[in-house]
Amino acid sequence: MSVLTYWGYAIAWKIIRWLPEASAYKLADRVADFIYKKNGKQVDRLRRNYARIKPGLSSDLLNNLTKEGMRSYLRYWCDTFRFPSWSNERILKTVVVEGEHLLRDPIQTGRGCIVALPHAGNWDHAGAYFCASGIPLTTVAEHLDPEKLFRKFLQYRTAIGMEVLDLNSRSAATLSQRLRAGKLVALVADRDLSNSGVPVNFAGFPAKMPAGPALLSIQTSAPLITAYVKYEKVGIRIIFEPEIAIPESGTNTEKVAAMTQVMAARFARQITASPTDWHMLQRIWVDGDFVERGGE
């Protein structure tokens, strides 16, 4: 199965890059609609996640939201497959940023900066924007199976200008080094991928999110800010929100919990405002049938 997965991505990568742009994105919409109609496990999970973010929607409205969410998700993949052919000029011209000083100021003063964001919009495009404008970043990636596919995505993000670390026990030390050197660290942080996630209230229900962003801020004194990336008709919009203050009292565990809760609340608010930009096709809550990583 892993070999088939690799070749499926490799073939899609070539076809989408070969097609004229308008045709490529029309094809992405058709594929999204086909996947939506099949109503498989991931589509059902996306629908359930949206139902929690937007409670009270009728079945028709929830289904429409899910269909649009799948189109947004396939737009992300279409972008990804075509991105290597984009010029720096196009990357820069297709991004609108709100609160950009919140990131640039601490980088310019040598404090370093941690940006935490959810799986929304095109976070690769956001990273490429800062790399192209003179602020390279370091991030981490979950190791994919097969290895060949993981290496392909590693090369793709490295070509954009990112330093991508394999998510393991050594990555935290490297991230700390980068922050102490005044660099930018960006972490997708709306779903815990370990067994040590921080319990949070996320949109009114229990979930777990990674401790890494808050812990790095406490250990290095680099500011932790949050971002939400949403699609525009052309390109993306990045919305930054201010530094999450480190509590003055309490243990590190208590400080991490408080800061991660602020992060979760910001994510929930932004996702509620622009739900179709949130591409969460996995479990995220930990109650009921949302039990975390239950076979997914």
Secondary structure, DSSP 8 states (H G I E B T S, - for coil): -HHHHHHHHHHHHHHHHHS-HHHHHHHHHHHHHHHHHHT-HHHHHHHHHHHHHSTT--HHHHHHHHHHHHHHHHHHHHHHHHGGG--HHHHHHTEEEESTHHHHHHHHTT--EEEEE-SBS-HHHHHHHHHHTT--EEEEE---SSHHHHHHHHHHHHHHT-EEEESSTTHHHHHHHHHHTT-EEEEE-SS--SS--EEEEETTEEEEE-SHHHHHHHHH---EEEEEEEE-SSSEEEEEE------SSS-HHHHHHHHHHHHHHHHHHHHHHSGGGB---S--B-SGGG-TTS--
